[in-house]
């Protein structure tokens, strides 16, 4: 817990420096996720025809497991106050103190998508993971999460991706359908 608070305090020093840094923290913490999802959809449509449905199913099922099931199960059995509520400061972004902070739902949502993109194209996937981590860092700086919340969301997102992936059969391409067996 000490390391959590130490890192939180370091990142909280970014808040209040200027209107620009506050705006960037809010943008990365709250709005970058929409651009990331839009980018993923764009790259999904640019994927080879035989892979689109597989990649869509992989991302969707892993995200549902990660964000919709595992995150909510953990929050149901283990409630952790958000940093601004526990430490008594005003967050940069309005958030209900009644919502649990562990694990980060944003990371649990974005990481299966990032891994799907990484599976599709390594270079784009690494960039997507970088921007996903930027969302996490900004959510810490905004006072909405502890670093361990972000890490927990990443672990759940990765775990969900690797649980779902073996259960999905890759799509067959048109060439494989016409090949004699």
N, C-alpha and C positions, 0 to 999 in steps of 0.2 A: 504494500500500500504506500510505503514511503516513496518508492520510485515513481509510482503513479502520480502522486502529488507533486513531486519534484519536476517531472516532465510537464505536467499540467501548468505549474507556475511559470516555467520557462516560456511555454507557448502563449500563456495568457499575457505575457509582456508585449506581445505583438498588438494586442488590443489597446486602443486609446492613443497610439503613437500619432496617427493622423487619420483623416477621413478616408484616405486612399487605402491604408492597410485594413481599416475596419470594413470597408466596402469589399476588398479582396477576400477577407476571411468569410464574410457573409456570402459572397458569390460562390466561393469554393465549397463552403459548408452546406449551402442550401440549394443552389441553382446548377452547379456543375453536373450534378447527377442527371439532369434532363438532357444536357448536351452529350453525356456519355451514352445514355440509352439511345438517343437519336443516332449517334455515330455507330453503335452496335447494329442497329436496324439497317443503316445504310450499308455497312460491310456485309451484313447477312444477305441483303439483296444482291450484292456483288459477288457472292460466293458461287462456286460452280453449281450448276442446276441440280445435280444429284446429291449435293450436300446440304442444301438449304433446309430441308425439313429435319434432317438429322441434327444439325447445329441448333435450329430453333427448339426442337424437343429437348436437347441436352441442356441448353440454357434455361428454358422454361421449367423443366422438372427439377433441376438442381436448385434454381432460385426458389421455387415453391417449397422444396424440402428445407432449404436453408433459412429463408426469411419467414415463410409462412408456418412452418411446423417447428423446427428445432429452436429457433430464436424465441418463439412464443412459449414453448415448453419450458425453456430455461427461465424466462421471465416469470412464468407462472409459479415455479417452485423456488426461485431465488430472486428476490427483489433487491435491487441496489439503487439507492438514490442517485440522481444526477449530480455532478459536481457542484453546480450552482446552488442546488438545494442543500446539499450536505455541508458546503463550506460557506454559504451565506453571501454570495455575490450575485450581481445581475448578469445574466447571460447576454451575449451579443445578439442572439436570436431568440425570439419568444418560444418557449417550450413549456409544456406542462410538467411540473415537478412530480406529478402522480405517475408519470410513465417511467418504467425502469430503464436504466442506462446500459446494463450488461445483458447480452452482448449488443454491439452496435448493429441495428437493423440495416443501416446504409451499407455497411461493409458486408453483411450477410447477403444483401441483395446484389451488390455490385461485383463481388469476387467470383461467383459462379459465371457471371457474364464475361468478366475479364479472362477467366480461364478458358471459356469457350472460344473467345476471340484469339487467345494465345494458341489454342489447339488448331485453329483455322489458319493463323498467320502469326508466327512468333514475333516479328518486329512490331506489328500493330498491337499484339497482345501485351508486350512489355510497356508500350506507351500507355495503353489502357490501364494497366496495373499502376503505373506511375501516377496517372491522374486520379485513379481510385484512392491511392494512398494520400494524395493531396486533399481529397474530400475528408478523409479520416483525420489528418493533421488539422485541418481547418475546424472540424467539429470539436476537437480537443481545445483549440485556441478560443473558440466561441464559448466554451464552458459547458458544452452539452455532454461530453464523454470524458472518461479517464482513458489513458493509453491502453490499459488492459481491456477496456470495452471494445476498442477498435481491434486489438489483437484477437480477442474472442470472436468477433464477427468475421474476421479474416479466416480464422481456423474453421469455423462452422461453414463458411462459404466454400473453402477448399475441400473440406471433408464431404460436403454434399455433392460437389462436382465429381469427386472420385468414387462416391457411392453410386451415383446415377450412371456414370459413363459405361461401366461394364454391362449394364442391363439394356442398353440401347444397341440395336443392330445398325451398323452403318448402312446408309442407302446404297442400293445397287445402281450403277450407272447404266446408261442405255447400251453401251458396248458389252457389259457383262450379261445383259439380258439376251443379246443376240448371239453370244458365243456358244458354240456347241459344247455339250458337257460329256 
